[in-house]
Amino acid sequence: MLLLKIIFACFFIYAGIMHFIKPRFFNHFIPRGLPKLTINYITGGIEFILGIGLFFPSVSYFAALGIFILLILFLPIHIWDATKLRPAIGSKILAYIRIPIQFILMYGAYLLQQNSLPIL
């Protein structure tokens, strides 16, 4: 479980940082009419904080739960992207492959959350 926690932490920390380094990449995932840069930075900050949180036993339960919720919130965006003529991810195949990967990530976050004790 420690390896899964490290992988998830590094993945979400990296993803969060990338929202700040390459914000334009994420613009195509944000529906029109919404403040792209603001949503991008907020999402990146949340991903970064949740990734860091996995390294701290006192909050790892809540970080894993937050990642699980975030992945649920992102699922409709990935489905929407797959239905677009030109998906933001690059190709239709990648867009459709990303959907089951999202469920795998959700299961991993669930496992992390279930194997962490909430400290209140």
Secondary structure, DSSP 8 states (H G I E B T S, - for coil): -HHHHHHHHHHHHHHHHHHHH-HHHHHTTS-TTS-HHHHHHHHHHHHHHHHHHTT-TTTHHHHHHHHHHHHHHHHHHHHHHHHSSS-TTSSHHHHHHHHHHHHHHHHHHHHHHHTS----
